[in-house]
Amino acid sequence: MLLGPNGAGKSTLLSLGASVLAPASGRVQLGRMCSTDRRHRGEYRRRVGWLPQNVKPVPSLTVREQAAYAGWLKGLSRSDAWERSARALDQVRLAELAGRRSHELSGGQMRRLGIAQSLIHDAQVVLLDEPTAGLDPVQRGVFRELVAELSESVSFVVSTHQTEDLADVYESVIVFDRGQVAFQGTVRDFFARAPEGVPVERRAESAYRGLVRGEV
């Protein structure tokens, strides 16, 4: 998990990881593939899925058509994208809504469609930018369950500014503040930074406030 206040640079970092932005210096790699190397770019983008903050419905497309369209944009043939779209929607519990127009989905369902779009091309790593923003507690719970289920075969990097998003499904947390890493370690080590005597339900917030200087 990538945790940090608004304006910390989380979205920029994930955009670099998704090869949407090119680094001014240094490089972004997945294994031996460099995001900016033309020889690797196509394969890199097939291995990395990206869900930006604002997932929008494509006018007139059904849920399955939008998922398949995302696969086609990633280089799949139309028939392959259509076939894989059914599996991707099943993975995110949207199979029953495959024939519904995507603009009819709720906010939580739209985020799940975005995850399906990220998975359709068999990505190894999926970058999710503020995926729980605007979701109610029930929808956030469903999202965490999905991440837990899918993380057996896919690695997720999830950004958020909400400490309540921290859960056991995440192996590690990086606290990002003003473009700098303020903390990197396990979720347990992060909670341990809270002062003694802080109630369990306040430990995440307390540890976070001790690390960042920006907006909470």
Contacts in CASP RR format, 6 or more apart in sequence:
PFRMAT RR
TARGET T0000
AUTHOR 0000-0000-0000
METHOD contacts of the structure
MODEL  1
MLLGPNGAGKSTLLSLGASVLAPASGRVQLGRMCSTDRRHRGEYRRRVGW
LPQNVKPVPSLTVREQAAYAGWLKGLSRSDAWERSARALDQVRLAELAGR
RSHELSGGQMRRLGIAQSLIHDAQVVLLDEPTAGLDPVQRGVFRELVAEL
SESVSFVVSTHQTEDLADVYESVIVFDRGQVAFQGTVRDFFARAPEGVPV
ERRAESAYRGLVRGEV
1 157 0 8 1.000
1 158 0 8 1.000
1 159 0 8 1.000
1 160 0 8 1.000
1 165 0 8 1.000
1 166 0 8 1.000
1 170 0 8 1.000
1 172 0 8 1.000
1 173 0 8 1.000
1 174 0 8 1.000
1 187 0 8 1.000
2 10 0 8 1.000
2 13 0 8 1.000
2 14 0 8 1.000
2 157 0 8 1.000
2 158 0 8 1.000
2 159 0 8 1.000
2 160 0 8 1.000
2 173 0 8 1.000
2 174 0 8 1.000
2 176 0 8 1.000
3 159 0 8 1.000
3 160 0 8 1.000
3 161 0 8 1.000
3 163 0 8 1.000
3 165 0 8 1.000
3 166 0 8 1.000
3 173 0 8 1.000
3 174 0 8 1.000
3 175 0 8 1.000
3 176 0 8 1.000
3 208 0 8 1.000
4 10 0 8 1.000
4 159 0 8 1.000
4 160 0 8 1.000
4 161 0 8 1.000
4 175 0 8 1.000
4 176 0 8 1.000
4 177 0 8 1.000
4 208 0 8 1.000
4 212 0 8 1.000
5 161 0 8 1.000
5 177 0 8 1.000
5 212 0 8 1.000
5 214 0 8 1.000
5 215 0 8 1.000
5 216 0 8 1.000
6 161 0 8 1.000
6 215 0 8 1.000
7 215 0 8 1.000
8 161 0 8 1.000
8 176 0 8 1.000
8 177 0 8 1.000
8 178 0 8 1.000
8 179 0 8 1.000
8 212 0 8 1.000
8 214 0 8 1.000
9 176 0 8 1.000
9 179 0 8 1.000
10 129 0 8 1.000
10 130 0 8 1.000
10 159 0 8 1.000
10 161 0 8 1.000
10 176 0 8 1.000
11 52 0 8 1.000
11 53 0 8 1.000
11 129 0 8 1.000
11 130 0 8 1.000
11 159 0 8 1.000
12 21 0 8 1.000
13 159 0 8 1.000
13 176 0 8 1.000
14 50 0 8 1.000
14 127 0 8 1.000
14 129 0 8 1.000
14 157 0 8 1.000
14 159 0 8 1.000
15 21 0 8 1.000
16 22 0 8 1.000
16 23 0 8 1.000
16 28 0 8 1.000
16 35 0 8 1.000
17 28 0 8 1.000
17 35 0 8 1.000
17 48 0 8 1.000
17 50 0 8 1.000
17 127 0 8 1.000
18 45 0 8 1.000
18 48 0 8 1.000
18 49 0 8 1.000
18 50 0 8 1.000
18 127 0 8 1.000
19 28 0 8 1.000
19 35 0 8 1.000
19 36 0 8 1.000
19 41 0 8 1.000
19 44 0 8 1.000
19 45 0 8 1.000
19 48 0 8 1.000
20 50 0 8 1.000
22 35 0 8 1.000
22 36 0 8 1.000
23 36 0 8 1.000
27 34 0 8 1.000
27 35 0 8 1.000
27 36 0 8 1.000
28 34 0 8 1.000
28 35 0 8 1.000
28 36 0 8 1.000
29 35 0 8 1.000
30 44 0 8 1.000
30 47 0 8 1.000
30 48 0 8 1.000
30 124 0 8 1.000
30 125 0 8 1.000
32 40 0 8 1.000
33 40 0 8 1.000
33 43 0 8 1.000
33 44 0 8 1.000
33 47 0 8 1.000
34 40 0 8 1.000
34 44 0 8 1.000
35 41 0 8 1.000
35 44 0 8 1.000
45 74 0 8 1.000
46 74 0 8 1.000
46 75 0 8 1.000
46 121 0 8 1.000
46 122 0 8 1.000
46 123 0 8 1.000
47 123 0 8 1.000
47 124 0 8 1.000
47 125 0 8 1.000
48 123 0 8 1.000
48 124 0 8 1.000
48 125 0 8 1.000
48 126 0 8 1.000
48 127 0 8 1.000
49 118 0 8 1.000
49 119 0 8 1.000
49 121 0 8 1.000
49 123 0 8 1.000
49 125 0 8 1.000
49 126 0 8 1.000
49 127 0 8 1.000
50 118 0 8 1.000
50 126 0 8 1.000
50 127 0 8 1.000
50 129 0 8 1.000
51 111 0 8 1.000
51 114 0 8 1.000
51 115 0 8 1.000
51 117 0 8 1.000
51 118 0 8 1.000
51 126 0 8 1.000
51 127 0 8 1.000
51 128 0 8 1.000
51 129 0 8 1.000
51 131 0 8 1.000
52 129 0 8 1.000
53 129 0 8 1.000
53 130 0 8 1.000
53 133 0 8 1.000
55 110 0 8 1.000
55 111 0 8 1.000
55 113 0 8 1.000
55 114 0 8 1.000
55 117 0 8 1.000
57 66 0 8 1.000
57 101 0 8 1.000
57 102 0 8 1.000
57 103 0 8 1.000
57 105 0 8 1.000
57 110 0 8 1.000
58 65 0 8 1.000
58 66 0 8 1.000
58 69 0 8 1.000
58 102 0 8 1.000
59 103 0 8 1.000
60 101 0 8 1.000
61 69 0 8 1.000
61 101 0 8 1.000
61 102 0 8 1.000
62 98 0 8 1.000
62 99 0 8 1.000
62 100 0 8 1.000
62 101 0 8 1.000
62 102 0 8 1.000
63 89 0 8 1.000
63 94 0 8 1.000
63 97 0 8 1.000
63 98 0 8 1.000
63 99 0 8 1.000
63 100 0 8 1.000
63 101 0 8 1.000
63 102 0 8 1.000
63 105 0 8 1.000
63 113 0 8 1.000
64 82 0 8 1.000
64 85 0 8 1.000
64 86 0 8 1.000
64 89 0 8 1.000
64 98 0 8 1.000
64 99 0 8 1.000
65 85 0 8 1.000
65 102 0 8 1.000
66 102 0 8 1.000
66 113 0 8 1.000
66 117 0 8 1.000
67 85 0 8 1.000
67 88 0 8 1.000
67 89 0 8 1.000
67 113 0 8 1.000
67 116 0 8 1.000
67 117 0 8 1.000
67 120 0 8 1.000
68 78 0 8 1.000
68 81 0 8 1.000
68 82 0 8 1.000
68 84 0 8 1.000
68 85 0 8 1.000
68 120 0 8 1.000
69 81 0 8 1.000
70 81 0 8 1.000
70 114 0 8 1.000
70 116 0 8 1.000
70 117 0 8 1.000
70 118 0 8 1.000
70 120 0 8 1.000
71 81 0 8 1.000
71 84 0 8 1.000
71 85 0 8 1.000
71 117 0 8 1.000
71 120 0 8 1.000
71 121 0 8 1.000
72 78 0 8 1.000
72 81 0 8 1.000
74 120 0 8 1.000
74 121 0 8 1.000
75 121 0 8 1.000
76 84 0 8 1.000
76 120 0 8 1.000
76 121 0 8 1.000
81 120 0 8 1.000
84 120 0 8 1.000
84 121 0 8 1.000
84 122 0 8 1.000
85 98 0 8 1.000
85 116 0 8 1.000
85 120 0 8 1.000
86 95 0 8 1.000
86 98 0 8 1.000
88 116 0 8 1.000
88 117 0 8 1.000
88 119 0 8 1.000
88 120 0 8 1.000
89 95 0 8 1.000
89 97 0 8 1.000
89 98 0 8 1.000
89 113 0 8 1.000
89 116 0 8 1.000
91 116 0 8 1.000
91 119 0 8 1.000
91 149 0 8 1.000
91 150 0 8 1.000
92 112 0 8 1.000
92 113 0 8 1.000
92 114 0 8 1.000
92 115 0 8 1.000
92 116 0 8 1.000
92 119 0 8 1.000
92 146 0 8 1.000
93 112 0 8 1.000
93 142 0 8 1.000
93 146 0 8 1.000
94 109 0 8 1.000
94 112 0 8 1.000
94 113 0 8 1.000
94 116 0 8 1.000
97 105 0 8 1.000
97 109 0 8 1.000
102 110 0 8 1.000
102 113 0 8 1.000
105 113 0 8 1.000
106 139 0 8 1.000
107 134 0 8 1.000
107 135 0 8 1.000
107 139 0 8 1.000
108 135 0 8 1.000
108 139 0 8 1.000
108 142 0 8 1.000
108 143 0 8 1.000
111 131 0 8 1.000
111 132 0 8 1.000
111 135 0 8 1.000
111 139 0 8 1.000
111 143 0 8 1.000
112 142 0 8 1.000
112 143 0 8 1.000
112 146 0 8 1.000
115 126 0 8 1.000
115 128 0 8 1.000
115 131 0 8 1.000
115 146 0 8 1.000
115 150 0 8 1.000
118 126 0 8 1.000
118 127 0 8 1.000
118 128 0 8 1.000
119 126 0 8 1.000
119 150 0 8 1.000
119 154 0 8 1.000
123 154 0 8 1.000
124 154 0 8 1.000
124 155 0 8 1.000
125 154 0 8 1.000
125 155 0 8 1.000
125 156 0 8 1.000
125 157 0 8 1.000
126 154 0 8 1.000
126 155 0 8 1.000
126 156 0 8 1.000
126 157 0 8 1.000
127 156 0 8 1.000
127 157 0 8 1.000
127 159 0 8 1.000
128 156 0 8 1.000
128 157 0 8 1.000
128 158 0 8 1.000
128 159 0 8 1.000
129 159 0 8 1.000
130 159 0 8 1.000
130 160 0 8 1.000
130 161 0 8 1.000
131 143 0 8 1.000
131 158 0 8 1.000
131 160 0 8 1.000
132 139 0 8 1.000
132 140 0 8 1.000
132 143 0 8 1.000
132 160 0 8 1.000
132 162 0 8 1.000
132 165 0 8 1.000
133 160 0 8 1.000
133 162 0 8 1.000
135 143 0 8 1.000
140 164 0 8 1.000
140 165 0 8 1.000
144 165 0 8 1.000
144 167 0 8 1.000
144 169 0 8 1.000
147 156 0 8 1.000
147 158 0 8 1.000
147 169 0 8 1.000
148 169 0 8 1.000
150 156 0 8 1.000
151 169 0 8 1.000
158 165 0 8 1.000
158 170 0 8 1.000
163 204 0 8 1.000
163 205 0 8 1.000
163 208 0 8 1.000
164 204 0 8 1.000
166 173 0 8 1.000
166 187 0 8 1.000
166 190 0 8 1.000
166 204 0 8 1.000
168 187 0 8 1.000
170 187 0 8 1.000
171 186 0 8 1.000
171 187 0 8 1.000
172 184 0 8 1.000
172 185 0 8 1.000
172 186 0 8 1.000
172 187 0 8 1.000
173 183 0 8 1.000
173 184 0 8 1.000
173 185 0 8 1.000
173 186 0 8 1.000
173 187 0 8 1.000
173 190 0 8 1.000
174 181 0 8 1.000
174 183 0 8 1.000
174 184 0 8 1.000
174 185 0 8 1.000
175 181 0 8 1.000
175 182 0 8 1.000
175 183 0 8 1.000
175 184 0 8 1.000
175 190 0 8 1.000
175 208 0 8 1.000
175 211 0 8 1.000
175 212 0 8 1.000
176 182 0 8 1.000
177 211 0 8 1.000
177 212 0 8 1.000
177 213 0 8 1.000
177 214 0 8 1.000
178 213 0 8 1.000
178 214 0 8 1.000
182 211 0 8 1.000
182 212 0 8 1.000
183 190 0 8 1.000
183 193 0 8 1.000
183 211 0 8 1.000
190 204 0 8 1.000
190 207 0 8 1.000
191 203 0 8 1.000
191 204 0 8 1.000
191 207 0 8 1.000
192 207 0 8 1.000
193 207 0 8 1.000
193 210 0 8 1.000
193 211 0 8 1.000
194 202 0 8 1.000
194 203 0 8 1.000
194 204 0 8 1.000
194 206 0 8 1.000
194 207 0 8 1.000
195 206 0 8 1.000
198 206 0 8 1.000
208 216 0 8 1.000
209 216 0 8 1.000
END
